[in-house]
Amino acid sequence: MDTEKCRGILRVIEVGSLSAAAEQLGYTPSGMSRMVDSLEKEAGFPLLTRSRGGVTPTEDCLRLLPLLQELARNGERYDQLTAEIRGLETGSVTVGTAYPICYRWLAGLVAAFEQRHPHIEIQILEGTSTRLAAALKEHRADFCIISRREGDFQWLSLRSDPMVAWVPLGSVWAEMDVFPVAAFVSAPYIATYPGEDIDATRMFTRLGLTPHQCFSSTDSYATCSMVGAGLGVSANNALVRGAWTSQIRILPLDPPQAVEIGIAVSPESEISPASKKFYEFAKKELCGNEEAPFHQS
């Protein structure tokens, strides 16, 4: 099977539009339509349901999706490896991070990598650790800085990151030296990413505690603003902080809680040549640059 066709229909499914996928991949809409028609003829049944709202995969297509993804990934690895054998470099790397503190360092890292490998495209992906781990599993990401998650990937441990409490300045909690974890059960709690598998949620599950949730947000800055306004308290990773956290007080937890931060990449047997180059480059940068957020001596 033509792996380019696999890449094409996967992009159509991702964006939900033949014309949008065609524009992104450099095809005409009619060319993309012919590509899908060819795949459907090879399969012997429809792969897409077309409507005014766009296109969606059929049930039969969803059954084929893991195989289509694997074929597309192997096609990309083949193209990169044959180019490397010919003395050329090509490919793309999707880099994810769950921590905004990494953005500036990643931007510098990408710029330095691009100077040495100008034909390898780098894309940045943002998300929670669990979402990024899923992206690795589904091969939508190649290199992620996350807190440790279960999964079949290579893991490079960088540091232990304590969990902390965010409390309003001027509150009774701000007078404490440490914040008892059990107090989250009674204090008004502001959840970030409610219902999602984030480090704070995992901590409460591990301890058998249910916080007294009164408010929620899908953004750490919004949570911080709500804490600063005196609406309640919250729990977060110590790494999740910025200039905006000056409006709150950050307290260590009692008993102390921590998560392991590291780099997750595709397994050795699946990592593409471009991703492997970026991973090796990043490891050297972490060891040699004292300004890197996770510098290793």
LINCORHU-V630322 format. One line per field, one symbol per residue. ss: DSSP state (2 for helix, 1 for strand, 0 for the rest). phi: phi as a letter, one per 40 degrees, with the letter a starting at -180 (. if undefined). psi: psi as a letter, one per 30 degrees, with the letter a starting at -180 (. if undefined). Layout:
ss=???
phi=???
psi=???
This chain:
ss=002222222222222002222222200022222222222222200001111001111022222222222222222222222222200000011111100222222222222222220000111111002222222220000011111000001111111111111111000022200111222220011111000000222222222000011111100222222222000011111000002222211111110001111111110000002222222222222222000000000
phi=.ccccccccccdcccgaccccccccgbcdcccccccdccccccgacbbbcacchbbccccccccddccccccccccccccccccccgbbahabbbbacbdccdcccccccccccccbcbbcbbbbbicdcccccccccgcababcacdbcicacbbcbacbccbbbbccgcccccccbbcdccccbccbbcbfdgccbcccccccccgbbcccbaaabaccccccccccgcibabaccccaacccccbbbbccbcdbabcbabbbdddcbccdccccccccccccccbbccccbdbc
psi=kjfeeeeeeeeeeefgkeeeeeeefglleeeeeeeeeeeeeeeglkfkkklffaklkleeeeefeeeeeeeeeeeeeeeeeeeeefglklalkjkkkgjfffeeeeeeeeeeeeefifgkkkkkkklleeeeeeeeeghflfjkjllklklilkkjkelkjkklkklkkfleeffleljkefffeekkkjkkikflileeeeeeeefhkjlikflllgkeeeeeeeeffgfallklkffilaffgfflkkklljlkkllkkakkllleffkleeeeeeeeeeeeeeffjffkfhkk.
